[in-house]
Amino acid sequence: MNGEILIGGLLVVAVAVAVAVVAGLAVQRWVPVADRQENNDVAGIAFAIIGVLYAILMTFVIVSVWEAGDAAQDSSRAEARAIVDLDRYAETLPAGQTAALKAQTAKYVQIVERQEWPAMARGEPVGRAGSGVIAQLWRAVDQPVGSPSGAGDDAAVARQAEARNTLRELVVSRDARLAAADAGLPRVMWLALIVGDVLTLANALMFGVKGSGEYLAIVAMLSAMSALMLFAVYELEFPFQRGESVTVEVFSSVVDDGAAS
């Protein structure tokens, strides 16, 4: 966890607690404790229902965004492994074809690292440069293989077929990465989370507790936990943006390891 996330989370929690405490003080002033205590049984039933529904919704959302982040990392690594395998395949080709294919794999890595990843981090379209290189890679892989005499043609054709499968895997992984970059929560889900949070806190304010300190402490703890969960969802919503993002090192480390081996 970096310092920016820590500070942001603390600020969000502090603001939420402050608002909740102010609301609690207002309720204490305008609604007598005795009146609220008479409704504790009803408020408790409502709180149990609302709390359970909100907990289920929050759990579902957090698990979804967490798994989306893991999937984004997996697709990025798979994409990097595919481009490394294509670069290795280039070494089995004649000199002219080797240079052409290696140039395209190097160009693709450069575009992903220097253009597409920064664009994804900003929430912007990645452009068509990467797609153009994919087309060039297909042309390079589809070049005729084998010697003029026909010697070793079966092995060369088998390697080419494997390279085509690798390129298909590259395209699939790339598509998954780009899809994940824009895969945020639907607005209706954010509406449900925020409204559910407000309803849960409002229901807690209806309880009658004799001690003012105990009452405000309960309200503050509930608001702090709710705010922290919403902040976590916000940070994890887009896998390649915000604080807990999938960095380019996930892709680059696989490429570098492949080049070194």
N, C-alpha and C positions, 0 to 999 in steps of 0.2 A: 504494500500500500504506500503510495507516495504522499508527500506532505499536502499537496493540493486537495486530494480526496479527504484526508483527515480533517483539514481545516474546514472544507466545505460541509462535511458531515456534521461537525461540531456546531457550525453556524446554523444549519438547518434544524438540528435538534434544539439548539438554544432558542431560536425564534418560535418553534412549535411549543416548547415548554412555556415560554413567556406568554404566548397567546392563550394557552390553556389555563395558566394560573390567573390571568386577568379575567377570563371567562368564569373560572371557579369563584373568584372574589365577587364578581357581579351576581352570580347565583346565590352565594351566601348572603349577600346584602339584601336581595329582593325576594328571595324565597326562603322562608324560615326552615331551619333544620327539622323541626317537628313535622311540618307539612311534607317534607321530602321523605322522612322516615316512614310515614304512613304508606308510602307507595314503594317501599323498598322491595317487597315481594314481586310486585308487578314489574318494576324496573329490572329486577334480577332476571326474571324470565325473558324479558325483551333483550337484555344485555347478552344472555346466553345464546339466544337465537342469532342476533346480529353478529356477535363475536365469532361464533362458529362459522357462519357464512362468510364473514370477512376473512377469517383465518384460512379457510379453504381457498378462497379466491387469491389471497396473497401468496399462499404456498404454490398454487398452480402457476402464477405469474413468475415468481422467483425461479422456480425450477425450469420454466420455459426459457427465460432469458439466459439462465446459466448454461443450459444445454445448447442453446444457440451459439453462445460464445465458444464452447468446447467444439462444436461442429465447425465453426469458422476456423479454429486453429487446425483441426484435422484436415479440412479441405485445403488450407494454405500449405501445410506440409506435404500433402499428396501432390499438389501442383508443383511444388519445388522438386520433389522426387522424380516426377515425370520429366521435367526439363533437364534434370541431371542425367536421366536414362537416355534421353534423346541426344544429349551431348556425347555420351559414351558410344551410342550407336554411330555417330558421325565418324568416330575413329576407325570403324570397320569399312568405311567407304573409300573409293579412290580419292586421290589427293584433292582434285578440284571440288568434288562433292563434299569432302570433309570440311574444307574451308568455308564453303557456302552454308552448310548446315550449322557449323559451330558459330558462324557470324550471326545467324538468326537466333540461336539459343542465347547467346550473350546479349543480343539486343533486347530479347524478350525479358531477360532478368533485369536489365537496366530500366526498361519501361515500368515493370512492376514495382521496383524498389524506389525509383526516383519520381515517377509520375502518378501511377495508380494509387499507391499506398498513401501518399500525402493527400491526394484528392479524396480518398475514402475517409481519411481522418477528419477532413473538413466537411464531409457530407455532400460532396460534389460529384458529378458524373466523371468517370475515369477517361472518357474520350475513346477514340477508335484506333489509337496507335497500337494497342495490344492486339486487337482483332486483326489488324493488318499484318502483324508479324505471324499470327496463327496461320493466316492464309499462305504466307511465305514458307512457313514450316511444312505445311501440307504439300506444297509444290516440291520442296526439297526432299521430303520423305518419299514422294511418289516418283522420283527420278528412277529410270531403269537401272537395275542392278545386275551383277554377274559379269563375267568376262566375255569378250567376244567369242572365245572358243567354246564357251558353255561350261568350262570347268568350275566347279564349286557353285553352280547356279542354285542348287537346292538350298544350300546353307545361306546364301545371300538372300534368297526369296523368303526364307524362314525368318531371318533377322529383320527384313523389311516389314513382314507381317506383324512381328512383335513391336516394331517401332510405330506402326500405324495404331496398334492397340494402345500403346503408351501415349500417343498424341491424342487419342480419343479420351483417355483418362485425364490428360492435361486440360482439355476443353471442358470436361465435366466438372473437374475441380475448380477451374477458373469461374465457370458459371455459378457454382455454389458459393464461391467467395464473393462475387459481385452481388448475388442475390442477398447474401447475409448482410452486406454493407448497408442495404436499404430496408432491412426487415425489422422495423421498429414495432412497438405495440400499437394496435388499433386505437383510435381516439376514444372509442366507446369503452375500451378496457381502462384507459386512464380515468375516464369519467367515473367508472364503477369503483376504482381504487380510491379516488379522492372523496367521492360521496360516501363510500363505505367508511372511510376514516373519520369523516365529520360526524356521521351517524353514531359510530362507536363512541367517540368522545362525548357527543351530546348526551348519549344515554348514560355514560358514566357520571356526567354532571348532575343527573337527576337523583343520584343516591344521597341519602341522608346519613352523614357521619358526624358524630358528636364533636370530635376534635377538629378544629380548623386546620391545624398542621397536617393531621393524618389525611384529611379530605384533599387538601391541595397536593400532598405527596402522591396520593393515588392517581389523581388527575395528571400530574406532571409525568409520572412514570409511564402511564398509558400513552400520553401524547409523544413522549420521547421515543418509545418503541415503535409507534406507528410512523413517525417521521423518519426514523432510521430505516425502516423497511421500504418506504417510498423512495428514499434517497438511494438505497441499494438498487432498486428496480431502475431508477433513472440512470445510474452509472452503468448498469449492465445492459441497457436496452439495445444499444447499437454496438455490435462486437468490435468495430474498428474506430469508434469515436469515444469521446469522453475519457474519464479517468482510467477505468479498468478495460482498456482496449487491447486488441490483438495487435502487437507491434510488428513492424517489418522484420525484426530479428527472427521471428518464427519462420519466415520464408527464407531469409538470408542464411540462417545457420545451417539449414538443410542443404542449400546450394553450396555453401563453403565446405561443409563436410564432404559432400560428393566430389567437389573439385580436389580436395586434399587426398582422397582415398584412391 
